[in-house]
Amino acid sequence: MNLKERRQELGLTLEEIGNMVGVGKSTVRKWETGFIENMGRDKIVALSNALKISPLDILYSTEEISESVVSEIAETSAKLVLQRQNTVLNFAKHQLSDQKTILTLPKSHILSGRSTAAGAPIDGDYEDVQQEIIVRNEVPRGADEVVTIAGDSMEPLLKQGSQAFVHYQPVPDNDGQIVIVSIKGDGVTCKRIYREDGKIRLKSINEKYEDMVFPAEDIRIIGKIIIDQKK
């Protein structure tokens, strides 16, 4: 993701982005040229919100080489003899190959910090909960966020206090899929979902919980739970 191009797509200036994130425009310019090593988690999330992209897009935005670096390399190389110029070129190609290999490895950075009920819905605005970016050794393909399960309604599959990976999608793949939903005026919960003639049935795995039925327009699907097939 090219951060500068994304900002320009939105018609925003460096100063406007800086005001939204809480930094000066020179800092935003530095981020756009790939210098994000010391960028705090709060700034990554704030910048992703300002640019309407995923925080992961920012973490993997350094694949593009800044124009100033390219210019300096070209200027320096021009002063070298041909053999040394070829050495510089081969070294640069090798570095680019290594970088692409690293950037295409399974991602280990993922959003964290939110909880979902597995019982009665959690009250409050799920979207406004403070998130952070953490590093995990193993992240399933397609995972966008890791959430903490609060409650025991999805036991034994999803135990209370455990963490589950979520893939954002607004429509379930099939009835019976385990999803996180936001219930209008009620909160957020994790359940199996079934669609029934304009209504949504939310079903627990734990048999002590009764099914919950709502008008379809009152349910917004946040994403599906990625189930570890090895369990």
Disulfide bonds with the S-S distance in Angstrom:
none
